[in-house]
Amino acid sequence: MSLEIQPILEIGRTDLICMLVEQGAGISFLPDYVTAEAVKEGRLFYLNVEDFGVEVWKQLLYHRDKWVSPQMESLLEYCIDNEFSKQDK
């Protein structure tokens, strides 16, 4: 069974999202580094949800006709080997 979250409001500023959650305006799904201080101070708390997984869709784009530096080539190889190949496993 799959459950989906239907957002009511989407905001790009994590500080504003934290403030709204602190004021009781709802719940949010944010990375720990964004919420760690507020959790430490007791202004927010984590809600543990069993059997919860996150799918992240990734893509990497670059212009195929442009010159690629050795550093960029190294980054591309790293991403392909370590990030994108995980989808096939």
C-alpha positions as CSV (number, residue, x, y, z in Angstrom):
1,M,0.0,0.0,0.0
2,S,1.3,3.5,-0.8
3,L,0.2,6.7,0.9
4,E,0.8,10.1,-0.6
5,I,0.9,13.5,1.1
6,Q,-1.1,16.1,-0.7
7,P,0.5,19.5,0.2
8,I,-1.8,22.3,1.1
9,L,0.9,24.9,1.0
10,E,4.3,24.8,-0.6
11,I,7.0,27.3,0.5
12,G,10.6,27.4,-0.5
13,R,12.0,29.0,2.6
14,T,12.8,26.5,5.3
15,D,13.0,29.2,8.0
16,L,9.4,30.2,7.3
17,I,8.2,26.6,7.2
18,C,9.8,26.0,10.7
19,M,8.2,29.2,12.0
20,L,4.8,28.1,10.8
21,V,5.2,24.6,12.2
22,E,6.3,26.1,15.5
23,Q,3.1,28.2,15.6
24,G,1.0,25.1,15.1
25,A,0.1,25.8,11.5
26,G,0.7,22.2,10.4
27,I,3.4,19.6,9.9
28,S,6.3,19.5,7.5
29,F,8.9,17.1,6.1
30,L,12.4,18.8,6.4
31,P,16.0,17.6,6.6
32,D,17.4,17.2,10.1
33,Y,20.1,19.9,9.5
34,V,17.2,22.4,9.1
35,T,15.3,21.5,12.2
36,A,18.1,20.3,14.6
37,E,18.4,23.6,16.5
38,A,14.6,24.0,17.0
39,V,14.4,20.4,18.1
40,K,17.3,20.9,20.6
41,E,15.6,24.0,22.0
42,G,12.2,22.2,22.3
43,R,10.4,24.4,19.8
44,L,9.9,21.4,17.4
45,F,9.9,17.7,17.7
46,Y,10.4,14.8,15.4
47,L,7.5,12.5,14.6
48,N,8.7,9.0,14.0
49,V,6.7,7.1,11.4
50,E,7.1,3.4,10.9
51,D,7.8,2.0,7.4
52,F,8.3,5.4,6.0
53,G,10.5,5.7,2.9
54,V,11.4,8.6,0.6
55,E,11.9,8.4,-3.1
56,V,14.0,11.1,-4.6
57,W,14.0,11.6,-8.4
58,K,17.4,12.8,-9.7
59,Q,18.7,14.0,-12.9
60,L,22.0,15.4,-14.1
61,L,22.1,17.7,-17.1
62,Y,24.9,19.1,-19.1
63,H,25.4,20.3,-22.7
64,R,26.8,17.5,-24.7
65,D,28.5,19.8,-27.2
66,K,30.3,21.9,-24.6
67,W,33.8,21.2,-23.4
68,V,33.9,19.2,-20.1
69,S,36.9,19.9,-17.8
70,P,38.6,16.9,-16.2
71,Q,37.1,18.0,-12.9
72,M,33.6,18.0,-14.4
73,E,34.2,14.6,-16.0
74,S,35.3,13.3,-12.6
75,L,32.1,14.7,-11.0
76,L,30.0,13.1,-13.8
77,E,31.6,9.7,-13.3
78,Y,31.2,9.9,-9.5
79,C,27.5,10.8,-9.8
80,I,26.8,8.0,-12.4
81,D,28.7,5.4,-10.3
82,N,27.5,6.4,-6.9
83,E,24.1,8.1,-7.3
84,F,22.4,7.1,-10.5
85,S,23.3,3.4,-10.6
86,K,21.5,2.9,-7.2
87,Q,18.2,3.1,-9.0
88,D,19.0,-0.1,-10.9
89,K,20.1,-2.1,-7.8
